[in-house]
Amino acid sequence: MVLDNLGSSLRGSLDKLQGKSRLDEDDVEEIVKEIQRSLLSADVEVSLVMELSSSIEDRATGEEPPAGTSARDHVLRIVYEELVDLVGDSTDLPLKSQTILLAGLQGSGKTTSAAKMAWWFSTKGLRPAVIQTDTFRPGAYDQAEQMCERAEVSFYGDPDCDDPVKIAREGIEATTDADIHIVDTAGRHALEADLIDEIEAIDSTVAPDRSLLVLDAAIGQGAKQQAREFNNAIGIDGVVVTKLDGTAKGGGALTAVNETDSSIAFLGTGETVQDVERFEPNGFISRLLGMGDLKQLSERVERAMAETQEADDDWDPEDIMEGSFTLKDMRKQMEAMDRMGPLDQVMDMIPGLGGGLKDQLPDDAMDVTQNRMRDFDVIMDSMTEAELEDPRSVGASRVRRIARGSGTDEETVRELLQQHKMMERTIKQFQGMGEGDMQRMMKKMQQQGGGGMGGLGGGGGLGPFG
């Protein structure tokens, strides 16, 4: 999850209030110190930490908790609201024609982010084009071209030209049919004067509607100077935070937002062009505190299902809700889950399954689960069409044959069959539900799992999954 260590630490601090109905000054002082330590260890800038913790302390001591609200949930609500206020609104990016200039140091992920953003705009029905002006880094042109091919978006660059300003100007002219122009600029290992001069010249040439600063989530305290320099040069309207799928602390992004008086535009969460999220402050902080993010989850599910169906025209996910649930259907569901991204990210979006519960799992739990899904896929390769259509036909002798054929053991084959039965029972519970029933169920998930502002009282339980 984004800022995972910070989220885990904050949740641990709040859990110290478990069971308390009221707060005294010592409780507030201790929890504020814990929050300060959590934020500082996540590389959030000191003055920002003190400002935030002071606001939390003032509210925790000065506000009466609503009737029936525990001390933990009262402080959780305050921390949620203060963190949402800190990260601010998402950068304004209207779905209309515009030019976006990307700035940042070498290695920050600008080229990858350009293709990811272009892909994101293309999913909204717009025609994006990426213009690669980096003549400094060897391989920049080839990388950008390949990424744009994967994203299936227009690309312009000139590997034989060493004038980035000329490339930018000709790129805009060559892609006039595009709705969105994303101009990728060169980076350096440090904020050198020639880098600033170059980006100022490109800025003057393309006259961007928005300039976004691309930051590696691991940048830490260096974010403040970098943000200030780029802001002084071209003006920063928003921040793109990259590489949030790793172990980065991520606090530098919050510092950069504060330093430039801007906001966060996108989050990069993986290596493929689809691994990008439009930043939504409520969902971002909700996931951070273990309360889920059903909006982002539903978007990923919808996209993954559409991509899976596109790959197999004969499969329609809606058929699952009407007929029998076969192993073929289960396999398609697994393919869709794989397209949704890393399992730990998906868990964070489910109210009650991320946050506190995930903190209690072994470090390798997600890897073990994904490895098991791969085992299941191999096992299904060793099954006949009839067995895939009717798993109940698989008896002991067939289990032995399938295990030998797939190079797995009989226990894993039986686990696959048992998993299918469990999923089949769950599907049957959904069959016959109307849209209103589904909406009520989703609302119940939020309330029981602790997701969203309507369910802050949940706090780490398993909710409907328990």
N, C-alpha and C positions, 0 to 999 in steps of 0.2 A: 504493500500500500504506500501511497505518497506520504512522505514524512513519517514512515512507520515507527522509527525509534521514538520520535516526539510523541506520537499518538499513544504508544505503549506506556511511556513514562507518565504522560498526563493521566491516563486511565488508572495507573497504579497509584498516583497521588490521590485521585478522587475516591478510590476504593478504601482509603484509610478512614473515610467518613461513613462507611457502611454501618448501618444500624443506629446511627445518631439521628435524633429527631430535631435537635436544635444545635446551633453553632455558638461556641463561646469565643472570646478573643484569641485564646491559645490555639484553638482549632484553625481559625482563619489565618493566623500568623504562620502556622506550620504548613498549611496547604499552599499559601502564597509562596513560601520559600521553596516548596517542592516544585511548583509551577515555574518559578524563576530558574531553578536548576535544570528543569526539563527543556526550557526554551534556550538557555545558554548553551547547553550541551548539543542542541540542534543547530548551533551557529547563528541564532538570531542575535542581531546587534544589541549591545548592552542597553543603550538609551531606550530602545524600543521595548525591551524586556521590562525595564523599570516602569515605563509608561503603562504598559499593559497590566502588569501585576498590581500597580497602584489602583487602576480602575476596578480590577476584580476585587481587591481588598475593600475599597470604599463601598462597592455594591453589596458584597457579602455581609458586611457589618451593618450597613444602613438600610437594606431592604428586608421587609418581612416576607418569609417564604409563604406561598399560597397554602391554604388549609389542606392538610393531608399530604403535603410534599415533604419528603425526607431531606435532611441536610445535604446529602450527597447530590440528590437531583436538583436541589436549589442551586448549589454551586455549579453543577454541570450545565444548567441553563445559562448561568451568568458567563461561564467560560466559553460556551458555545457562541453566545451573542457578542462577546468581546472579540473573539477570534474572527468571527464573520465581519465585524466592523473593521478589524485590523487589515484583513486581506482585501477588503473593499469589494466593489462591484466588479463584474467581469468587464474586460476591455470592450468598448463599443465597436462591433464589427458588423455593420449592416450588410444584409445579403443583396448587395448591388455593386455596380462597377466601381472599382477602386484600385489604387496602387499601394502596395505594402512594401516597405523597405526593411530588410533584416540586418541587424548589426550584432556584433559580438566578437569575442576573441576566438582564435583558432582552437578547434577542439570542442567548442561549446555545443555543436550540433546544428549549426545554421543550415547547412545543405540538406541534411535529413529533414529538418523542420520545414524547410521550404516545400519539399515534396509532400510531406504529411499534411501541411496546411492546404496545399493545392488539392490533394485528394479529398480533404474535408469539405472544401468549398464545392468540389464536383458532386459530392453526395447531396448538396443542397440545390442542385439543378443549375449551377453556374459553370461557366467555361474559364478555368484558370490557366495561366501560363507562368512558368518559372523562368526567370532570366538570370543566368549564371555569369557574374562579373568577376569572379575570383581568378586573377591571373597570377597570383602569388604562390598558391599551394599546388604542387604537382598532383595530378589526378583529380582535381576539383571538378573539372569539366566532365570527365568520364563518370565520376560518382553521381553528379547531378543528373546527367543524361539517363543513367541506369535507374536511379530512384524515380524519375519522372515516367519512365517506361512502365515501371511496376505500378505506379499510381494512375497510369493511363491518362496523363495530362500533357498539355503542350509544353515544349521546352525550347529555349533559345540560348545559344552560347557560341563563342568563336575561339577555338583552341589555337588558332594562328595569330590572334590579335593580342597584343600586350597592353592595350589601353582600356582599362575597365570602364572609363567614362564613355568612350565610343561604343563599347559593347552594350552598355546600359541604354544609350540613346537609340542605337539601331535595333536593340531587342524590343523596345517599346513600339517602334515603327513596324517591326516584322510581325508583331502579334496583336495587331489592332482589333482582330476579331474576338480577342479574349475579354471576358468581363472583369477578371481579377488578374492583376500583374503582381507577381511576388518577385522582388529583386533581391537576390542573394549576393552579399558582398564578401570581400576578403577579410580574413582575420589575421592576427599576428599572435605571437606568444605573449606579448605584453602590449600595453597601450602606448604604442610608438607614435611619434608625431606624424609620420607618413601615412599611417593607418587612418588617423583622424582627418588629415588633409584629403585623402582619397575618398572617404565616405562622405565628407562635406561636398565634394565635387559631384559625386553621384547623386546626392540628395538634391542639389541644385538642378541637375539635369532631368531627373525623373519626377520631381515635385510630388513626393508620395503623400497620400491622404493620411497614412499612418506609418509610424516608425516603431518597430518592435525590437526590443533587446532580448537576444537569446542567451540564456544562462544555463550552464551545467548545474544540476542540483547540488553538486559537491563543492561548489565554489567557496562557500563559507563566508568568512569576514571580508574577503576580497571583493565581494559583490558591491559594497558601498562605493569604493573608488571607481570601479568600472562603470557603475550606473551613473555616477556623477559626470564622468568624462564624456560618455556618449550622450548624455542628456544635454550637456553644455554645447556639444557639437551639432546635433541634429534634432534634439528634442525627442524624448521617449514617450510614446503614448501607451505602451503596454509591454509586458514581459512574457516571454515564452520559456517555461521551465522544462528542461530536457533531462533524460536519463533517470527518471523517477522510479524505474523498475529495479534499480540497483540498491546499494546500501547507503546512498547519499542521505545526508541529514536534512538538506533542503531549506534550512533557515535563511540562507543567503537570499533566496527568492523574496522572502517577506521583507528583508532589509532593502533590496533593490526597489521594490514597489514603493516603500515608504520614502526612499531617497529621491525618486523621480516623481513622486506624487502622481503615480500612474496606477496601473492595475495589472492583473494577470489575464492573458489572452488564451493561451493553450498550455496543456500539460502533455509532455512526451512520455509515454509509459512503456515503450518497448522498441524493438528494432525494425519492425515492418512499417510500411507506410500507413497501415490502418491503426497503428498504436498511438493514437492521439485523441485527446479529449478537449473539447471546448470547456474552459474553466467556468465552473458554477460554484460560487462561494458557499452556498448553503450545503450542497452535496459534498463538497470538498471537506469542510469542517465536520460535517456529520460523520463521514467515513473516518476522519482523524480520531474522533471521540468514540468510535465503535457503534454508531447509530444507523449505519447503512446509508444507501443512496439508491432508492428505487427508480428514480428518473434515469440515471446513468445506466442502471442495470437493464431497464426495459429497452433502452436504445441499443445496447449491445446485443440483447437477445433478438430483437427485431432484425438487426443487421446480420447477425450470424445465421439466423434461420433463412433469410433471403439469399445469402451467399451459398448456403448448403443446398437450397432448392435449385439455385441457378446451376450448380455443379451437377445436379441430377434432376432432369426435367420430369422424370417419372415419379419423383417423391414429392408429396404435398404434406406439410406438417399438420394441416387441418384434418387430414384423413385419420390421424391418430385419435382424434376426439370422437370418431364415429365407429370405426371398426376395431379389429383386434390389434394388439400391440405386439409386433414381432421383434425378433433380434435385429432384423434389418432396420426397423424404426429406431431401436436402441442405438444402433451404430450411427445412424444419421444424427441422433441427439448428441452422441459423443463428438461427432465431427463439428457440430454447431458449437458445443461447449469449448472445443479447442480453438475455434475461431473467435470466441469471446475474449481470449487473452489468458494470461497466467491465472491459475486457480485461486491464488491468494488474493488477487485483485477482485475477482468475482465474489469471493466470500465477503470481502469488505463492503460490498454493495448490498448484501442481504442483511436486513435488520435482524440482530440477534446472533448472526453467525460470524461476523467480523469482530473486531475490537477485543473485548475481554476474553471471549471464548477462544479466538485464534491465538491469543497470547499464551493460553494454557497448553496448546498443542506442541509436540516435539518440533524442533527446528526443521526437520526433514519431512514433516507430515505432508506438505503439498507435493514434494517431489515423489514421495512414495505413492500418493494417490494418482498422480499423472502417469507414473510408471505402470501402475496397475491397469489404468485405462489403455495403455499401449499393449499390455499383455492381452487384455480382452480383445483388442482389435486383431492381434495375431491369431488368437484362438478362433475367432469367427472366420478367418481366412481358411481354416482347416475344416470347416463345417460344410455340409452339402446345402443346396438351395432348400431342400425339404426341411432340414433341421433348422435353418435360419427362419423359415416361415412358421415352423411348429416346434418350439423349444421343448415342449412336453414329450416329444418323441425321443429325446436324448436320455437313454437309460445308462446303466453302469458300463456295459460293453462299449457303447458309443463314447462315453466319457473317456475311457482308456484309449480308444483309437484317436480321438481328437487331441488328447494330451500328448500322445506320441507324435502325431503329425505336426503339432504346433511347437514342440520343444518345450512345453510347460509341464506342470504337474496336474494330477487329477483334481487336487484341492482347488486350484485356481480356476479350472473349468467349472467346477461346482459353484464357486463363488460368482462366476459370470451368470450362471443360470439362476442363482438365488437373487442376484442384483436385478435381473430381468423381471423376476416375479414381483419384487418390491416396487419397481417402476410401473409395472402393469397395474398393481393395486392402486397406486397413486393416480395413474391416468384415469382409472375407472371412477375415482372420486370426483374428478373434474368433468367427466362426461355428463352432459345434460345441464350443466351450469349455464345460466344466462349471463349476459354482460353485467347486469346489476349484481349477481351473485359474486362474480369475479372481482368487481370493484370493492364489494364489502370485505371479501377475503383479503385483498391487498391492504385495505385500511386496517384490518385486524392485525396483519403482519407487522405493520409499522408500529401500532400501539403496543403489541406484545413484545416486539423485538427491540424497542427503544429507538426506532428510526423516526426522523422528522420531529418537528416541534410538538406534534400532538402526542408523541409517545416517549417523552424524556424520562418517564418514570420506569421504563423497562430495564435499562442498565445492565446489559451483559447476559440476560437470560437467553434460553434457547427459543423462546417464543413458540410459534406454532410447530417448530421442528423438534421440540423437546419431547 
